[in-house]
Amino acid sequence: MPKTNNLKAALAVLFLIVFTAAVTGCGGEKEVDQYDFTLPGLEGEEVTLSSYTGKVILIKFWTTACIYCLEDLVRLEALQKDYPGIEIFAINIGGQREAVKSFVESAGFTFPVLLDEDGEVAGKYRVLGVPTTVLFDKEGNIVYNKPGALPLKSMKELLESEL
């Protein structure tokens, strides 16, 4: 009788593992698909993350009221020039289009800025503070997702590890 109970328990555990893997998408779905979004840019154009699959993608979540974000955005501008093969998106959380556009133009930033006006995408990425940096590798997997400003040297090291 004890062997039968052990077998039943083992089968129950195996079933739970297989069921959980099936439900959570453990079948090879890329994180870029799980975290996909479509957001408007400053000119109203729609940008969809998954259309950049196959490239290294750097996302910076930020707000106009965050001084550390401004410093990080200045570093993003330098990265864009040094690493032209990387897709960079600065996602503003909660800002109104005209205010964000004015901020970006006055700072002279040339990288794409997207608007997450209701914070839905930031919530999907579990952004707990700004600035937050998210990096996808060429296979579409998140290799970095942390809050806090990053020195330029750290950003470059992070990018070079994925190129």
C-alpha positions as CSV (number, residue, x, y, z in Angstrom):
1,M,0.0,0.0,0.0
2,P,2.8,2.6,0.8
3,K,4.3,2.1,-2.7
4,T,0.9,3.0,-4.3
5,N,0.6,6.2,-2.2
6,N,4.2,7.2,-3.2
7,L,3.4,6.5,-6.9
8,K,0.2,8.6,-6.6
9,A,2.1,11.4,-4.9
10,A,4.8,11.3,-7.6
11,L,2.3,11.4,-10.4
12,A,0.4,14.3,-8.7
13,V,3.6,16.3,-8.5
14,L,4.5,15.5,-12.1
15,F,1.1,16.6,-13.2
16,L,1.4,19.9,-11.3
17,I,4.8,20.6,-12.9
18,V,3.6,19.9,-16.4
19,F,0.3,21.8,-15.9
20,T,2.1,24.8,-14.4
21,A,4.6,24.8,-17.3
22,A,1.8,24.7,-19.8
23,V,-0.2,27.5,-18.2
24,T,2.7,29.8,-17.6
25,G,4.0,29.5,-21.2
26,C,7.2,27.6,-20.4
27,G,7.1,26.3,-24.0
28,G,9.7,28.7,-25.4
29,E,7.7,32.0,-25.6
30,K,10.1,34.9,-25.7
31,E,9.9,37.5,-22.9
32,V,9.6,40.2,-25.6
33,D,6.3,38.5,-26.5
34,Q,5.1,38.4,-22.9
35,Y,6.1,42.0,-22.3
36,D,5.0,43.3,-25.7
37,F,3.4,46.7,-25.9
38,T,2.3,49.3,-28.4
39,L,2.7,52.9,-27.2
40,P,2.5,56.3,-29.0
41,G,5.5,58.3,-29.7
42,L,5.8,62.1,-29.3
43,E,4.4,62.6,-32.9
44,G,1.5,60.2,-32.3
45,E,3.2,57.3,-34.2
46,E,2.6,53.8,-32.7
47,V,5.6,51.7,-31.7
48,T,5.3,48.0,-31.0
49,L,8.1,46.4,-29.1
50,S,7.8,42.9,-30.8
51,S,8.6,44.5,-34.2
52,Y,12.2,44.9,-33.0
53,T,12.7,41.2,-32.1
54,G,16.2,40.1,-33.2
55,K,17.8,43.3,-31.9
56,V,19.2,44.3,-28.6
57,I,16.6,46.6,-27.1
58,L,17.3,49.1,-24.2
59,I,14.3,50.6,-22.5
60,K,14.5,53.4,-20.0
61,F,11.4,54.2,-17.9
62,W,11.4,57.8,-16.6
63,T,9.5,60.9,-15.6
64,T,10.1,64.6,-16.2
65,A,10.2,65.3,-12.5
66,C,13.1,62.9,-11.9
67,I,16.6,64.6,-11.9
68,Y,18.3,61.1,-12.0
69,C,16.2,60.3,-15.1
70,L,17.5,63.4,-16.9
71,E,21.1,62.3,-16.2
72,D,20.3,58.8,-17.5
73,L,18.7,60.2,-20.6
74,V,21.8,62.3,-21.3
75,R,23.8,59.0,-21.2
76,L,21.2,57.3,-23.5
77,E,21.9,60.0,-26.1
78,A,25.6,59.1,-25.9
79,L,24.9,55.4,-26.2
80,Q,22.7,55.9,-29.2
81,K,25.6,57.5,-31.0
82,D,28.1,54.8,-29.8
83,Y,25.9,51.8,-30.5
84,P,23.8,52.4,-33.6
85,G,22.7,48.8,-33.8
86,I,20.8,48.9,-30.5
87,E,17.2,50.0,-30.3
88,I,16.7,52.5,-27.5
89,F,13.3,53.6,-26.2
90,A,12.7,56.1,-23.4
91,I,9.3,55.5,-22.0
92,N,7.8,58.4,-20.1
93,I,5.4,57.4,-17.3
94,G,2.4,59.6,-16.7
95,G,3.4,62.7,-18.7
96,Q,1.2,64.6,-21.1
97,R,2.4,64.6,-24.7
98,E,3.0,68.3,-25.1
99,A,4.9,68.6,-21.8
100,V,7.1,65.6,-22.5
101,K,7.7,66.8,-26.1
102,S,8.8,70.2,-24.9
103,F,11.1,68.6,-22.3
104,V,12.7,66.3,-24.9
105,E,13.1,69.1,-27.5
106,S,14.7,71.5,-25.0
107,A,17.2,68.8,-23.9
108,G,18.0,67.9,-27.5
109,F,17.3,64.2,-27.2
110,T,17.1,62.3,-30.5
111,F,16.2,58.8,-29.4
112,P,12.6,57.6,-29.6
113,V,10.4,58.7,-26.6
114,L,7.2,56.8,-26.0
115,L,4.3,57.8,-23.8
116,D,2.9,55.5,-21.1
117,E,0.3,58.0,-19.9
118,D,-1.7,55.6,-17.7
119,G,1.4,53.6,-16.4
120,E,0.0,50.3,-17.7
121,V,3.3,49.3,-19.4
122,A,5.3,50.3,-16.4
123,G,3.1,48.1,-14.3
124,K,3.6,45.2,-16.7
125,Y,7.4,45.6,-16.2
126,R,6.9,46.0,-12.4
127,V,8.6,49.4,-12.4
128,L,8.9,50.4,-8.8
129,G,11.0,53.5,-9.2
130,V,12.6,55.7,-11.9
131,P,14.8,55.6,-13.7
132,T,14.4,51.9,-14.5
133,T,16.5,50.2,-17.2
134,V,15.3,47.1,-19.1
135,L,17.5,45.3,-21.6
136,F,16.4,42.6,-24.0
137,D,19.0,40.4,-25.7
138,K,18.7,39.5,-29.4
139,E,16.7,36.4,-28.6
140,G,14.0,38.6,-26.9
141,N,14.8,37.7,-23.3
142,I,15.1,40.2,-20.5
143,V,18.7,40.2,-19.3
144,Y,18.5,43.3,-17.1
145,N,15.6,44.9,-15.3
146,K,16.5,47.2,-12.4
147,P,15.7,50.6,-11.0
148,G,18.3,53.2,-10.5
149,A,20.5,55.5,-12.5
150,L,23.4,53.8,-14.3
151,P,26.8,55.4,-15.0
152,L,27.7,55.5,-18.7
153,K,30.5,52.9,-18.2
154,S,28.0,50.5,-16.6
155,M,25.5,51.0,-19.5
156,K,28.3,50.3,-22.0
157,E,29.4,47.2,-20.2
158,L,25.8,46.0,-20.1
159,L,25.3,46.5,-23.8
160,E,28.7,45.0,-24.8
161,S,27.8,41.9,-22.9
162,E,24.9,41.4,-25.3
163,L,26.5,42.4,-28.6
